[in-house]
Amino acid sequence: MRRTLSGITRSTRTLVLASLGLCLAVPLYAHHVQKGASTNLPVTTNSAKARELYQKGMVDYENLYLERCNDEWRAAVIDDPNLAVAWAWIAFNSGNPQEVSKARARAKEAAPKATPGEQLMVAWISKVQDGDFLGGITAMNDMLEMYPKDKHLLYLAGNWLMGENGNDQAQRLFEKALAIDKNFPAALNDLAYVQARNRQFDKAFAAMDRYVVLLPKEPNPQDSYGELLRMAGNFQGSLQHYRAALKIDPDFVTSQLGLGDTYALMGNQEQARAEYDKAIRFAHNEADRLTYSMQKAMTYVRDSNFAEADKEYQEIAETAHSKEQDLQEAQALRAMAEYQADDNVALKHLKLAEESLAHRSTISTSDRDEETSRVLRNRVVRAAHAGNQPLAEKSLHDLEALANGSRNRVIQNSWHGAAGTLLMDQKKYQDAIAHLEEDQDNPFTLELLVQAYYQDLQTEKLHEVEARLRGTNVPTIEQALVVPGVRAKRPNM
């Protein structure tokens, strides 16, 4: 399973405690650590209990027990309030924006007492969340240079890069990790996801087979296998693996969510809602509960029951607001905008979504900027379609300014998608292609790219992108609005 929360994407794997490379580091000595002096990143603490809790949290985190690992890190910082990396991982992993904000501040406060490597880890997480994307990447790269043989750091960096659509860079890091340990479960799992994204499913499934053998008693290998089979269009196989994960651990809620997502993509929305209801009921925190509820609301979009979808999304937005979950409130409102037939209604929802991101200061800058970029992208498209060219151009200008100030690939993709859409409206097909090719994870973009290649007589690329579009099996609102219609137009392809 892979999931995004607080701007950081995670996938599940396992870490063997004995190989974590964590140690009780004496701060005064640790500051003199030089490159190559130690294979793995140390952890600065004088408390054996805090160290043990931190280690256990890392193991649980890698196996996608995301709330349990939070509890262990919370306990670790109670025992040692100066355990900077534990605070950093709470900030990285928590779904509570207030907790994320507090933990990030505590991590930065405690960092000077830690080793240089730990300081870089804290800087990587905190700078990205604070919106200093370049500073975060620099810290991450410096950390990897300091500990080039730490396979766990290679995996963590690669995993994060995947969440930022940096698949090529991520793959190189996973391959480095596997060169250190060919049976490293973390790298095998993430490498399989990269291969699946590149439609190299034979390679992905070969990696999954090894992953399952390495961790036969863990649910996540089955969960990941289910997700990759779904991406390949093997829905029955996907369901079998999700059920296998739940048989290993009935409380592995992400697999319950996976059942709902798979039934939704199969077109069985009634069964999908039943599976989503179970996931919602057993969600481990409020952020997950709201996210699962949005997946359920999407089933009504797939059923073209937009009145019920409006009702569901509005209720989610109101609940998120009352729970101080600003990101989920904005996401629900943006989703409402995406399927509206009336551009002016859509623009109204987008305005409310943008406003919700400014309700409180606790939301991380990275979350705010990424979601703002998605709102602006949709505003550009809707304003142009409504004939409001001044609003479309202003929104594109604002989006371009946001993109120019950040190397965040999510923001870059939003800008390229919006710019390409306007250029398509202007029939500037070659210029549009240059932008659209930079945003090929979005079904709306792929649909436009097919049209652009047709107009530009690039037949081979047209067929390649059309196949990619038709084969997109991800449980997103964009997929729901584009892919079923494309398949229906040419069902026998």
C-alpha positions as CSV (number, residue, x, y, z in Angstrom):
1,M,0.0,0.0,0.0
2,R,1.1,3.6,-0.7
3,R,-0.6,6.6,0.8
4,T,-0.1,10.3,1.0
5,L,-0.5,12.3,4.2
6,S,0.8,15.7,5.2
7,G,2.6,16.0,1.9
8,I,4.7,12.9,2.5
9,T,4.0,9.6,0.7
10,R,4.6,6.3,2.4
11,S,4.7,2.7,1.4
12,T,4.8,-0.2,3.8
13,R,7.7,-2.4,4.3
14,T,9.5,-4.0,7.2
15,L,12.7,-3.2,9.0
16,V,14.7,-5.8,11.0
17,L,15.4,-4.3,14.4
18,A,18.9,-5.6,14.5
19,S,19.7,-3.9,11.2
20,L,18.3,-0.5,11.9
21,G,21.7,0.9,12.8
22,L,20.2,2.9,15.7
23,C,22.5,3.5,18.7
24,L,22.7,5.5,21.8
25,A,24.8,8.4,20.7
26,V,26.5,10.8,23.0
27,P,25.8,14.3,21.6
28,L,29.2,15.8,22.2
29,Y,30.9,13.0,20.3
30,A,28.2,12.7,17.7
31,H,28.8,16.2,16.3
32,H,32.2,15.1,15.1
33,V,30.8,12.3,12.9
34,Q,32.3,12.5,9.4
35,K,31.2,11.0,6.1
36,G,31.9,7.2,6.1
37,A,32.5,7.0,9.9
38,S,29.4,5.0,10.3
39,T,27.3,3.0,7.9
40,N,23.9,3.9,9.3
41,L,22.3,7.1,10.8
42,P,22.6,7.1,14.6
43,V,19.9,8.3,16.9
44,T,20.8,10.6,19.7
45,T,19.2,9.6,23.0
46,N,20.4,8.7,26.5
47,S,17.2,6.7,27.2
48,A,17.2,3.0,26.3
49,K,13.4,3.1,26.6
50,A,13.0,6.0,24.2
51,R,15.3,4.3,21.7
52,E,13.3,1.1,21.9
53,L,10.1,2.9,21.4
54,Y,11.5,4.8,18.4
55,Q,12.8,1.5,16.8
56,K,9.5,-0.2,17.4
57,G,7.7,2.8,15.8
58,M,9.9,2.6,12.7
59,V,9.1,-1.1,12.3
60,D,5.4,-0.5,12.7
61,Y,5.6,2.5,10.3
62,E,7.3,0.3,7.7
63,N,4.5,-2.2,8.0
64,L,1.8,0.5,7.6
65,Y,0.6,0.3,11.2
66,L,0.5,4.1,11.0
67,E,-1.4,5.0,14.1
68,R,0.4,2.5,16.3
69,C,3.8,3.8,15.3
70,N,2.6,7.3,16.1
71,D,1.7,6.2,19.5
72,E,5.1,4.7,20.0
73,W,6.9,7.8,18.8
74,R,4.6,9.9,21.1
75,A,5.6,7.7,24.0
76,A,9.3,8.0,23.0
77,V,9.3,11.8,23.2
78,I,7.5,11.6,26.5
79,D,10.4,9.6,27.8
80,D,13.0,11.8,26.0
81,P,11.6,15.2,24.9
82,N,14.9,15.9,23.1
83,L,14.6,12.9,20.7
84,A,14.5,15.1,17.6
85,V,14.0,12.4,14.9
86,A,10.9,11.0,16.8
87,W,9.4,14.4,16.8
88,A,10.2,14.7,13.0
89,W,8.5,11.4,12.3
90,I,5.4,12.4,14.2
91,A,5.3,15.5,12.0
92,F,5.9,13.3,8.9
93,N,3.3,10.8,9.7
94,S,0.5,12.3,11.8
95,G,-2.8,13.2,10.2
96,N,-3.6,15.8,12.9
97,P,-2.5,19.2,11.6
98,Q,-2.2,20.7,15.0
99,E,0.1,17.8,16.1
100,V,2.1,18.0,12.9
101,S,2.7,21.7,13.5
102,K,3.7,21.2,17.1
103,A,5.9,18.2,16.4
104,R,7.7,20.0,13.6
105,A,8.5,22.8,15.9
106,R,9.8,20.5,18.6
107,A,11.9,18.6,16.1
108,K,13.6,21.8,15.0
109,E,14.1,22.9,18.7
110,A,15.7,19.6,19.6
111,A,17.8,19.1,16.4
112,P,20.9,21.1,17.6
113,K,21.4,18.5,20.3
114,A,21.5,15.7,17.8
115,T,24.1,14.4,15.3
116,P,24.6,16.2,12.0
117,G,22.9,13.4,10.1
118,E,19.8,13.6,12.4
119,Q,19.8,17.4,11.9
120,L,19.7,16.8,8.2
121,M,16.8,14.4,8.5
122,V,14.9,16.9,10.6
123,A,15.7,19.7,8.1
124,W,14.5,17.5,5.2
125,I,11.1,16.9,6.7
126,S,10.6,20.3,8.3
127,K,11.8,22.4,5.3
128,V,9.6,20.5,2.9
129,Q,6.6,21.0,5.2
130,D,7.5,24.6,5.6
131,G,7.4,25.1,1.8
132,D,11.2,25.3,1.3
133,F,11.3,22.5,-1.2
134,L,14.8,23.1,-2.5
135,G,16.1,23.4,1.0
136,G,14.4,20.1,1.9
137,I,15.9,18.3,-1.1
138,T,19.3,19.7,-0.3
139,A,19.2,18.4,3.2
140,M,18.0,15.0,2.0
141,N,20.8,14.8,-0.5
142,D,23.4,15.8,2.1
143,M,22.0,13.2,4.5
144,L,22.4,10.5,1.8
145,E,25.9,11.6,1.1
146,M,26.8,11.4,4.7
147,Y,25.4,7.8,5.0
148,P,25.6,6.4,1.4
149,K,25.4,2.8,2.7
150,D,22.3,3.2,4.8
151,K,19.7,1.3,2.8
152,H,16.9,2.6,5.0
153,L,17.7,6.2,4.3
154,L,17.9,5.4,0.6
155,Y,14.4,3.8,0.8
156,L,13.0,6.8,2.8
157,A,14.3,9.3,0.3
158,G,13.1,7.3,-2.7
159,N,9.7,6.7,-1.2
160,W,9.3,10.5,-0.6
161,L,10.4,11.2,-4.2
162,M,7.7,8.8,-5.5
163,G,5.1,10.9,-3.7
164,E,6.5,14.0,-5.5
165,N,6.3,12.2,-8.9
166,G,10.1,11.8,-9.0
167,N,9.9,8.2,-10.2
168,D,13.2,8.1,-12.1
169,Q,15.2,9.5,-9.2
170,A,13.4,7.2,-6.8
171,Q,14.1,4.1,-8.8
172,R,17.9,4.9,-8.7
173,L,17.8,5.1,-5.0
174,F,15.9,1.8,-4.6
175,E,18.4,0.1,-6.9
176,K,21.2,1.4,-4.7
177,A,19.5,0.0,-1.7
178,L,19.1,-3.3,-3.3
179,A,22.7,-3.3,-4.3
180,I,23.5,-3.2,-0.6
181,D,20.9,-5.8,0.3
182,K,19.2,-7.6,-2.6
183,N,16.5,-8.9,-0.2
184,F,15.6,-5.5,1.3
185,P,11.8,-5.6,1.5
186,A,11.3,-1.9,1.6
187,A,13.2,-1.3,-1.7
188,L,11.6,-4.3,-3.4
189,N,8.1,-3.0,-2.6
190,D,8.7,0.6,-3.8
191,L,10.6,-0.6,-6.9
192,A,7.6,-2.7,-7.8
193,Y,5.4,0.5,-7.6
194,V,7.8,2.4,-9.9
195,Q,7.7,-0.4,-12.4
196,A,3.9,-0.6,-12.2
197,R,3.7,3.1,-12.8
198,N,5.9,2.6,-15.9
199,R,3.5,-0.2,-17.0
200,Q,6.3,-2.8,-16.5
201,F,3.9,-5.1,-14.7
202,D,5.9,-8.3,-15.3
203,K,8.8,-6.8,-13.4
204,A,6.6,-5.4,-10.7
205,F,4.9,-8.7,-10.0
206,A,8.3,-10.5,-9.9
207,A,9.3,-8.1,-7.2
208,M,6.0,-8.6,-5.4
209,D,6.5,-12.4,-5.4
210,R,9.9,-11.9,-3.7
211,Y,8.3,-9.4,-1.2
212,V,5.6,-11.9,-0.2
213,V,8.1,-14.6,0.3
214,L,10.3,-12.4,2.5
215,L,7.4,-11.3,4.7
216,P,4.8,-14.1,4.6
217,K,3.2,-13.2,8.0
218,E,2.8,-9.4,7.2
219,P,-0.4,-8.1,5.6
220,N,1.2,-5.4,3.5
221,P,2.8,-7.6,0.9
222,Q,-0.6,-8.9,0.1
223,D,-2.0,-5.4,0.2
224,S,0.6,-4.1,-2.2
225,Y,0.1,-7.0,-4.5
226,G,-3.6,-6.2,-4.5
227,E,-3.0,-2.6,-5.5
228,L,-0.6,-3.4,-8.3
229,L,-2.9,-6.1,-9.7
230,R,-5.7,-3.4,-9.7
231,M,-3.4,-1.0,-11.5
232,A,-2.9,-3.7,-14.2
233,G,-6.7,-4.3,-14.5
234,N,-6.8,-7.7,-12.7
235,F,-9.6,-6.8,-10.3
236,Q,-10.4,-10.3,-9.2
237,G,-6.8,-11.0,-8.4
238,S,-6.7,-7.7,-6.5
239,L,-9.7,-8.6,-4.4
240,Q,-8.1,-11.9,-3.5
241,H,-4.9,-10.3,-2.2
242,Y,-6.7,-7.6,-0.2
243,R,-8.8,-10.4,1.4
244,A,-5.6,-12.3,2.1
245,A,-4.2,-9.2,3.9
246,L,-7.3,-8.9,6.0
247,K,-7.1,-12.6,6.9
248,I,-3.6,-12.0,8.2
249,D,-4.7,-8.9,10.1
250,P,-8.5,-8.0,10.2
251,D,-7.5,-4.5,11.5
252,F,-5.4,-3.7,8.4
253,V,-7.8,-1.0,7.4
254,T,-6.0,0.0,4.2
255,S,-6.8,-3.3,2.7
256,Q,-10.5,-2.8,3.6
257,L,-10.2,0.5,1.8
258,G,-8.6,-1.4,-1.1
259,L,-11.6,-3.6,-1.5
260,G,-13.8,-0.5,-1.8
261,D,-11.5,1.1,-4.3
262,T,-11.4,-2.1,-6.4
263,Y,-15.2,-2.6,-6.5
264,A,-15.6,1.1,-7.4
265,L,-13.2,0.7,-10.4
266,M,-15.1,-2.5,-11.4
267,G,-18.3,-0.5,-11.6
268,N,-20.0,-2.1,-8.6
269,Q,-20.7,1.0,-6.6
270,E,-23.1,-0.5,-4.2
271,Q,-20.6,-3.1,-3.0
272,A,-17.9,-0.4,-3.0
273,R,-20.0,1.6,-0.6
274,A,-20.5,-1.4,1.7
275,E,-16.7,-1.9,1.8
276,Y,-16.0,1.8,2.3
277,D,-18.5,1.9,5.3
278,K,-16.4,-0.8,7.0
279,A,-13.2,1.2,6.4
280,I,-14.8,4.4,7.7
281,R,-16.1,2.6,10.8
282,F,-12.6,1.2,11.7
283,A,-10.5,4.1,10.6
284,H,-7.7,4.8,13.0
285,N,-7.9,8.6,13.0
286,E,-10.1,11.5,11.8
287,A,-8.0,12.3,8.7
288,D,-8.3,8.7,7.4
289,R,-12.0,8.7,8.2
290,L,-12.6,11.8,6.1
291,T,-10.4,10.5,3.3
292,Y,-12.3,7.1,3.2
293,S,-15.6,9.1,3.3
294,M,-14.5,11.0,0.2
295,Q,-13.8,7.7,-1.6
296,K,-17.4,6.6,-0.8
297,A,-18.8,9.9,-2.0
298,M,-17.0,9.4,-5.3
299,T,-19.1,6.3,-5.9
300,Y,-22.1,8.5,-6.5
301,V,-20.1,10.4,-9.1
302,R,-19.3,7.1,-10.8
303,D,-23.1,6.4,-10.7
304,S,-23.8,9.9,-12.2
305,N,-25.9,10.5,-9.0
306,F,-24.5,14.0,-8.6
307,A,-27.2,15.2,-6.2
308,E,-26.2,12.5,-3.7
309,A,-22.5,13.2,-4.4
310,D,-23.1,16.9,-3.5
311,K,-24.8,15.9,-0.3
312,E,-22.0,13.5,0.7
313,Y,-19.1,15.9,-0.2
314,Q,-20.8,18.8,1.6
315,E,-21.3,16.8,4.7
316,I,-17.6,15.8,4.6
317,A,-16.5,19.4,4.1
318,E,-18.6,20.5,7.1
319,T,-17.3,17.7,9.3
320,A,-13.7,18.4,8.3
321,H,-14.2,22.1,9.1
322,S,-15.6,21.2,12.6
323,K,-12.7,18.8,13.2
324,E,-10.2,21.5,12.1
325,Q,-9.1,19.3,9.1
326,D,-8.6,22.1,6.6
327,L,-6.9,20.0,4.0
328,Q,-9.7,17.4,3.8
329,E,-12.2,20.3,3.7
330,A,-10.5,21.8,0.7
331,Q,-10.2,18.4,-1.0
332,A,-13.9,17.7,-0.6
333,L,-14.9,21.1,-2.0
334,R,-12.4,20.7,-4.9
335,A,-13.9,17.3,-5.7
336,M,-17.3,18.8,-5.8
337,A,-16.1,21.4,-8.3
338,E,-14.6,18.8,-10.6
339,Y,-17.9,17.1,-11.6
340,Q,-20.2,20.1,-11.7
341,A,-21.9,20.7,-15.1
342,D,-22.2,24.5,-14.4
343,D,-18.9,26.3,-14.5
344,N,-20.1,29.0,-12.2
345,V,-21.1,26.5,-9.5
346,A,-17.7,24.8,-9.9
347,L,-15.9,28.2,-9.5
348,K,-17.9,28.8,-6.3
349,H,-16.8,25.5,-4.8
350,L,-13.2,26.2,-5.8
351,K,-13.3,29.6,-4.1
352,L,-14.6,27.9,-0.9
353,A,-11.8,25.3,-1.2
354,E,-9.2,28.0,-1.5
355,E,-10.6,29.8,1.5
356,S,-10.6,26.7,3.6
357,L,-6.9,26.4,3.2
358,A,-6.5,29.7,5.0
359,H,-8.7,28.9,8.0
360,R,-5.9,28.0,10.4
361,S,-2.1,28.4,10.4
362,T,-1.5,24.8,11.5
363,I,-1.8,23.3,8.0
364,S,1.7,22.7,6.6
365,T,2.9,25.1,3.8
366,S,3.6,22.1,1.6
367,D,0.0,20.8,2.0
368,R,-1.4,24.3,1.4
369,D,0.7,25.0,-1.7
370,E,0.0,21.6,-3.3
371,E,-3.7,21.8,-2.8
372,T,-3.8,25.5,-3.8
373,S,-2.1,24.4,-7.1
374,R,-4.8,21.9,-7.7
375,V,-7.5,24.5,-7.0
376,L,-5.9,27.0,-9.3
377,R,-5.5,24.4,-12.1
378,N,-9.2,23.7,-11.9
379,R,-10.0,27.4,-11.8
380,V,-8.0,28.0,-15.0
381,V,-9.9,25.3,-16.8
382,R,-13.4,26.2,-15.5
383,A,-12.9,30.0,-16.0
384,A,-11.7,29.4,-19.6
385,H,-14.6,27.1,-20.3
386,A,-17.0,29.7,-18.9
387,G,-15.5,32.4,-21.2
388,N,-14.1,34.3,-18.3
389,Q,-10.7,34.8,-19.9
390,P,-9.4,37.4,-17.3
391,L,-10.0,35.0,-14.4
392,A,-8.4,32.2,-16.4
393,E,-5.3,34.2,-17.1
394,K,-5.1,35.6,-13.6
395,S,-5.4,32.1,-12.1
396,L,-2.7,30.8,-14.5
397,H,-0.5,33.7,-13.6
398,D,-0.9,32.9,-9.9
399,L,-0.2,29.2,-10.5
400,E,2.9,30.0,-12.5
401,A,4.2,32.2,-9.7
402,L,3.6,29.4,-7.3
403,A,5.4,27.0,-9.6
404,N,8.3,29.4,-10.1
405,G,8.8,29.6,-6.4
406,S,9.0,25.8,-5.8
407,R,10.5,22.7,-7.4
408,N,7.6,20.7,-6.0
409,R,6.6,18.4,-8.8
410,V,3.0,18.3,-7.8
411,I,2.8,22.1,-8.2
412,Q,4.8,21.9,-11.4
413,N,2.4,19.3,-12.8
414,S,-0.6,21.5,-11.9
415,W,0.9,24.4,-13.8
416,H,1.8,22.4,-16.9
417,G,-1.6,20.8,-17.0
418,A,-3.3,24.2,-16.8
419,A,-1.0,25.9,-19.3
420,G,-1.4,23.0,-21.7
421,T,-5.2,23.2,-21.4
422,L,-5.3,26.9,-22.3
423,L,-3.0,26.4,-25.3
424,M,-5.2,23.6,-26.5
425,D,-8.1,26.1,-26.4
426,Q,-6.0,28.4,-28.5
427,K,-5.3,25.5,-31.0
428,K,-1.5,25.9,-30.3
429,Y,-1.0,22.2,-30.4
430,Q,2.7,21.9,-30.4
431,D,3.1,24.4,-27.5
432,A,0.3,22.5,-25.6
433,I,2.1,19.2,-26.1
434,A,5.3,20.5,-24.5
435,H,3.3,21.3,-21.3
436,L,0.9,18.3,-21.3
437,E,3.8,15.8,-21.6
438,E,5.0,17.0,-18.2
439,D,1.7,16.0,-16.5
440,Q,1.0,12.5,-17.6
441,D,-0.5,11.2,-14.4
442,N,-3.7,13.2,-14.8
443,P,-6.5,11.6,-16.9
444,F,-7.7,15.0,-18.0
445,T,-4.2,15.8,-19.3
446,L,-3.9,12.5,-21.1
447,E,-7.2,13.0,-22.8
448,L,-6.1,16.4,-24.1
449,L,-2.7,14.9,-25.1
450,V,-4.5,12.3,-27.3
451,Q,-6.3,15.2,-29.1
452,A,-3.1,17.2,-29.4
453,Y,-1.2,14.3,-30.9
454,Y,-4.0,13.7,-33.4
455,Q,-3.9,17.4,-34.5
456,D,-0.1,17.2,-34.7
457,L,-0.2,13.9,-36.7
458,Q,1.9,12.1,-34.1
459,T,0.0,8.8,-34.5
460,E,2.4,6.5,-32.6
461,K,2.4,8.7,-29.6
462,L,-1.4,9.1,-29.8
463,H,-1.9,5.3,-29.6
464,E,0.6,5.0,-26.7
465,V,-1.0,7.7,-24.6
466,E,-4.5,6.5,-25.5
467,A,-3.6,3.0,-24.2
468,R,-2.1,4.6,-21.1
469,L,-5.3,6.5,-20.5
470,R,-7.6,3.6,-21.1
471,G,-5.5,1.5,-18.8
472,T,-5.6,3.9,-15.9
473,N,-7.0,2.1,-12.9
474,V,-6.5,4.5,-9.9
475,P,-9.4,5.4,-7.6
476,T,-9.3,9.2,-8.1
477,I,-12.0,11.7,-9.1
478,E,-10.2,12.5,-12.3
479,Q,-10.2,8.8,-13.3
480,A,-13.9,8.6,-12.5
481,L,-14.7,11.5,-14.7
482,V,-12.6,10.7,-17.7
483,V,-11.6,7.0,-18.1
484,P,-15.0,5.2,-18.1
485,G,-16.3,7.6,-20.8
486,V,-13.2,7.1,-22.9
487,R,-13.6,3.3,-22.7
488,A,-17.3,3.5,-23.5
489,K,-16.5,5.4,-26.8
490,R,-14.3,2.6,-28.1
491,P,-15.2,-0.5,-25.9
492,N,-13.4,-3.0,-28.1
493,M,-9.9,-1.6,-28.1
